[in-house]
Amino acid sequence: MFGDMMGMMGKLKETQEKVAATKKRLDTVTLEESVANGLVKVTITANRTVKDLTVDENLLNDKEALEDYLVLAINNAIEKATQINERELAAAAKEGMPNIPGLDGFFK
């Protein structure tokens, strides 16, 4: 009984390390989202950190459009980054988890 418990605890520690390594790796995964035919571009990491923002100078005279495009581009980028983040972290967690009945539902 204690051997199984110690094995599970070791497996959980390995899983924590895999998840931490995945989080660190996701800092290097970037994606770009653009709107308005490329007039606004956002580069973001899979951990949802904005790395770059580019605005075509033609938009600088239209404050309202610029604001709308910025919100749209950033929200789209965050949504895509979140999907990648959740998928990668769930895979890392599931891979390392011990086989505990009932936990499968948490990683779908």
C-alpha positions in Angstrom: 0.0 0.0 0.0 2.7 2.5 1.0 4.8 1.5 -2.1 1.9 2.4 -4.3 1.4 5.7 -2.5 5.1 6.5 -2.7 5.0 5.6 -6.4 2.0 7.9 -7.0 3.7 10.7 -5.1 6.8 10.4 -7.2 4.7 10.4 -10.4 2.9 13.5 -9.2 6.2 15.3 -8.6 7.3 14.3 -12.1 4.0 15.6 -13.5 4.6 19.0 -11.7 8.0 19.2 -13.2 6.7 18.4 -16.7 4.0 21.0 -16.3 6.6 23.6 -15.2 8.8 22.7 -18.1 5.9 23.1 -20.5 5.0 26.5 -19.1 8.6 27.6 -19.6 8.6 26.2 -23.2 5.3 28.0 -23.9 7.1 31.3 -23.3 9.0 30.6 -26.5 6.0 29.7 -28.6 4.7 32.8 -30.4 1.8 33.4 -32.7 0.7 36.4 -34.7 -2.8 37.7 -35.1 -3.7 40.4 -37.6 -6.9 42.2 -38.4 -8.0 44.7 -41.0 -6.0 43.1 -43.8 -2.8 43.3 -41.7 -3.2 47.0 -40.5 -2.9 45.8 -36.9 -0.7 42.9 -35.9 -0.2 41.4 -32.4 2.5 38.9 -31.5 1.8 36.9 -28.3 3.3 34.0 -26.5 1.3 30.9 -25.7 1.5 32.0 -22.1 -0.5 35.1 -23.2 2.3 37.7 -23.0 2.1 40.4 -25.8 5.5 40.6 -27.4 4.9 43.0 -30.2 2.2 45.3 -31.6 2.3 46.8 -35.1 -0.1 49.4 -36.4 -0.1 50.7 -39.9 0.4 54.5 -39.8 -2.7 55.0 -42.0 -4.8 54.1 -38.9 -3.2 56.8 -36.7 -5.7 59.3 -38.0 -8.7 57.2 -37.1 -8.6 56.8 -33.3 -12.0 54.9 -33.1 -11.0 52.3 -35.8 -7.6 51.9 -34.3 -9.0 51.2 -30.8 -11.5 48.7 -32.3 -8.9 46.9 -34.3 -6.5 46.8 -31.3 -9.2 45.2 -29.1 -10.1 42.7 -31.7 -6.5 41.7 -32.5 -5.5 41.4 -28.9 -8.6 39.4 -27.9 -8.2 37.0 -30.9 -4.6 36.5 -30.1 -5.3 35.8 -26.4 -8.0 33.3 -27.4 -5.7 31.4 -29.7 -2.9 31.5 -27.1 -5.2 30.2 -24.4 -6.2 27.3 -26.6 -2.6 26.3 -27.2 -1.7 26.8 -23.5 -4.6 24.7 -22.2 -4.0 21.9 -24.7 -0.3 21.7 -24.0 -0.6 21.9 -20.2 -3.4 19.3 -20.2 -1.3 17.0 -22.3 1.7 17.4 -20.0 -0.4 16.8 -16.9 -2.2 13.8 -18.3 1.0 12.2 -19.5 2.5 12.2 -16.1 -0.5 11.5 -13.9 -0.8 8.1 -12.2 -3.8 6.0 -13.2 -6.3 7.2 -10.6 -9.9 6.2 -11.4 -12.1 9.1 -12.1 -9.4 11.6 -13.0 -9.6 11.1 -16.8 -12.5 13.5 -17.0 -10.3 16.4 -15.8 -8.1 16.3 -18.8 -10.5 16.2 -21.7 
